[in-house]
Every structure is written in C-alpha cells, then in structure tokens.
Amino acid sequence: MCQLLGMNCNTPTDVTFSFRGFAQRGGRTDQHADGWGIAFFEGQDPAGHAAPTDPADPAFGDKGLRHFVDHQPACDSPVAELIRRYPIKSRNVISHIRKATQGQVALENCHPFVRELWGRYWVFAHNGDLKNFAPRLHASFRPVGSTDSERAFCWIMQELAKSHASLPSVPELTLTLRELAAQIAPHGVFNFLLGNGQALWAPASPQLHYVERRHPFAHARLADEDLSINFADHAGQNDRVAVVVTAPLTTNEIWTALAPGELKVFVNGALGDA
Amino acid sequence: MCQLLGMNCNTPTDVTFSFRGFAQRGGRTDQHADGWGIAFFEGQDPAGHAAPTDPADPAFGDKGLRHFVDHQPACDSPVAELIRRYPIKSRNVISHIRKATQGQVALENCHPFVRELWGRYWVFAHNGDLKNFAPRLHASFRPVGSTDSERAFCWIMQELAKSHASLPSVPELTLTLRELAAQIAPHGVFNFLLGNGQALWAPASPQLHYVERRHPFAHARLADEDLSINFADHAGQNDRVAVVVTAPLTTNEIWTALAPGELKVFVNGALGDA
C-alpha cells in the first residue's frame, strides 16, 4: 500500500520534520520505492499578514503551488533531500510515496496529481486499488499516466466542475465531495487526500490517522528515524497544525484513526465541523 | 524583459550547462530577480530505447513532467542550485526568469505555467507585455495568477481544445498554433515557448535566438560565467540538440536570430520544416 501525508495549518509551517520520517518509508523502513511526490501551496504573503481566515471568503487560501515528483525512491532522491533541507513553509501540503500496484514506474504515474479548476490548483494523492471503476470522462480532464488513481481524480474534477459554476465555499465543496466520494467508495480502497490551497479533504477511513498540534506544544519523536523535536521551540501560541497520514509518524503523540463515515475536511489546522 | 530558455533534443540530454549561464541572469548578471521556473518532460524510458521518433506517431514524445517554480531570484534559489547540480535528462525543457512588469512577485505568477489537455501536459513561458488582450475565457482553462501571460496561455489552450477533438499530429498542431499566435501578435511583444513533450514551439521573432548542436560537437563557452564544455565528450554521434533563448548563452557558437514570420517548431533536436 502507498503512503499518504497531508498537512493543513493556520499559519505557514515547514513540513521538514514530518517529511523526514515519511521519506524513510520510501525504500528504507518500508517497501514503497516506486516514486514519490509532494505539493506545497504558498500564498502571496508568506508571513500570513492580513490573509483572510474565514473559509467562506472567496479569497481564502493560497494559490501558488510547488509540485515535486520523482520516480526514484524517496529515501535516495536528490529532490527529497532538497525538501528535507530546505524549509518550505506552507499551510497546505500533500505528499505520497508509491508502491506500484497499477501502472508502471514512471514519472507521469507519481502522485500527487495536479489540475486547475476555477483558477485554483487542485492536488490529489491516493492510496489503494479501485476495482471496476471506469467512469466516463467526457469533459476536459484526462489522465496523462496509466493509474486508476489519476482517472478517479479526473472524474472528481469533472463532477466538481459540473456541480458548481465557480469556486464555492469550503463547506459547499465538502458537501459535493462527500457525494462524489460515496460513489467511488464501493469500488475499493479509496484513501485519498485532496487539497486546493484552502482546505485538506480526506475520506473517513480507519486507514488514515490524524493529529492536531496546538498550544501547549510538546516534544515529538519520529517513528522512522532517531529524531525528536520540541514544537514549542518553533510554533507560536496561536499556531494550529493538523497532520493526516496512513500510519502514525511519531511514537509519543496521540494519533486518532478517522472513524468510518463521511469525508472529513481540515481547515485552518483543525478538523472541520461534521 | 524576461528571459526564456528552451531545449529540444532527439535523446534525453541534461540542461545543466545551459541552465548554469541562464540562472546567472536571475539577479546576478542581469536584472531578472522576480522569480523563475523550469519544466522538464521525461519519458517512461530515460534511455530512449524503442521510443517512437516519428512526430506523426501518437505515442511520440514524453508524458512525465517535472515542474519547478520559485519566487526567489534564480541565482540564489536552493531549487535552482539543485537543478545546476542534479543532471535531469530530458528531451524537452522550458525555463523562464521573470522581471515582473505585470502581476506581483508571487509563486502563482512564476512561469512556466502548466495545464493538461488531451492527456498531455502543456508548458508555456512568455516574455513581453500584451496590451488590450482580454480574450473571453469561456471554457475550462482559467488563470490562477494575475499575469497577462497566463491568461494568453489559457486562451491558447481553450482554442486548441476547440480546434481538435483529440491530440493531433505535431504538424497539425503547428498549423493551428500559427493561426492562434497571429491573433495575439498585434497586442504586443509575444515571445513565448510552448511544449507538450513532443515538440517546442516558438514564434518567429528577432528577439529569440537558437543554436542547433550536432556532430561534430565542439567546445562552448558560457557568456555569463567562466565555464566551458566540450560537447564531444558528452554527446553521441547521432545526438541533436536545439536550444532557443532570448539572448545567446555562449560566446563561441553561432546563434541564429529567428527571422520575423511564422511560428517555428523544433522536433527531435532540429528546426522543423517551414
């Protein structure tokens, strides 16, 4: 199974610590050596001054995107080394380490995938196999590679585009995405992370775990590498960070398994309502 | 004015040498310090074995894409440093160094821009200002940032999508792109580079220069840095590389200014017919 990592924050935060442990699973502490990728949303104002914090505001969220993919194992990749060393600060990050089960090992099959809709970039990473899921793609989103995951993403983008004339609010998007996720779920394991620079969406699934970090911050110790960090040294009192992963990254924090049910949304560093 | 760099080859080639000199213009030898970007197409088989070489073959070209953008000056950027050191091999590369004249300095305004159409990624970088060019965008391509360049790219994608039901051959694409470029040209300086992993398109403009490197390969000396290379040590006898830039990168090669006229296409490392 592939590995997913998502981070959603209320203030730009670097993912260096979490990515360190996560990247070890790409060929070193786990068998996911068929490529990897990471996407960071970045706003116009990295300091976060005066950025709208209300998800109902159309200007809410970050529009810039950095997207890195590599078909080398994450533990050996020079690009992954850059990410580990260079603290890119972001409020929304999605990363994926691939164990190829469908589609060959090739750059165009590395998650996360990116498309543009309504003048925003959308980022999608998926973990699991879909069976008999061959939706008709009649609109303007087509897979470039050969994975079922990218096909499912194109279908989600197509159906989102049909459901709204322009970018709706985050709560409205969540309602639509719940309906779409429910249509795909019967076809197999459909753990995914979807982000648009405003929020991070994840299906409720016991295979995904999350932690919410907020004041008072504590020490955390990586499960995959001998490294610990005291977040209190790095975070401000009002900072909130939510991290969603396939398997918990740290050994001394309380990770909650998402209970089966509806799709969840993380906004401003916390699990959203409902 | 911004700076453009495009490379089109018949075999995967690293752009390290050309990028070294080019990146110096991002804040060191020239005033283009408002961000930069580079995109590399990569095929499923980096060695190029058995890949179709006929541009009329629908499987021709590379589908994978690496896309790096940064709003830090290219001469200081850790990401640019990675590109200088890590020899990514590609048959199609487009890079851009930005001097902001429209749109603020922000990640979402950094070229090149990427969109997907017909299951291929399309990459676009532009140099110059467009005046009174506000085409109606009624289809599914919308700018994320605030530059005229991205708007023009979205319009080109929209019109391409209207002109063909699926991916046409490279010669057919060239005919359509000529018609589209001619519609934008009256609005101002429209030097651009467009690639889809099959070919590199550039408008005929005296502000763009190209060199074709082929056997017998010779020494080249960078104009912007004290560095020279003997391509004969690195290239095979059948290798062909075309490089297109705003201003010549080397001092001892013969760079040809593209004569004003029709849009040009580079395929398999050489200027295409007509």
Chai-1 contact restraints between the chains, C-beta under 6 A:
chainA,res_idxA,chainB,res_idxB,connection_type,confidence,min_distance_angstrom,max_distance_angstrom,comment,restraint_id
A,E42,B,L107,contact,1.0,0.0,6.0,A-B,restraint_1
A,Q44,B,A106,contact,1.0,0.0,6.0,A-B,restraint_2
A,K63,B,E108,contact,1.0,0.0,6.0,A-B,restraint_3
A,K63,B,V144,contact,1.0,0.0,6.0,A-B,restraint_4
A,G64,B,A106,contact,1.0,0.0,6.0,A-B,restraint_5
A,G64,B,L107,contact,1.0,0.0,6.0,A-B,restraint_6
A,G64,B,E108,contact,1.0,0.0,6.0,A-B,restraint_7
A,H67,B,H67,contact,1.0,0.0,6.0,A-B,restraint_8
A,P78,B,Y86,contact,1.0,0.0,6.0,A-B,restraint_9
A,L82,B,L82,contact,1.0,0.0,6.0,A-B,restraint_10
A,Y86,B,P78,contact,1.0,0.0,6.0,A-B,restraint_11
A,A106,B,Q44,contact,1.0,0.0,6.0,A-B,restraint_12
A,A106,B,G64,contact,1.0,0.0,6.0,A-B,restraint_13
A,L107,B,E42,contact,1.0,0.0,6.0,A-B,restraint_14
A,L107,B,G64,contact,1.0,0.0,6.0,A-B,restraint_15
A,E108,B,K63,contact,1.0,0.0,6.0,A-B,restraint_16
A,E108,B,G64,contact,1.0,0.0,6.0,A-B,restraint_17
A,G119,B,R142,contact,1.0,0.0,6.0,A-B,restraint_18
A,G119,B,V144,contact,1.0,0.0,6.0,A-B,restraint_19
A,S140,B,S140,contact,1.0,0.0,6.0,A-B,restraint_20
A,R142,B,G119,contact,1.0,0.0,6.0,A-B,restraint_21
A,V144,B,K63,contact,1.0,0.0,6.0,A-B,restraint_22
A,V144,B,G119,contact,1.0,0.0,6.0,A-B,restraint_23
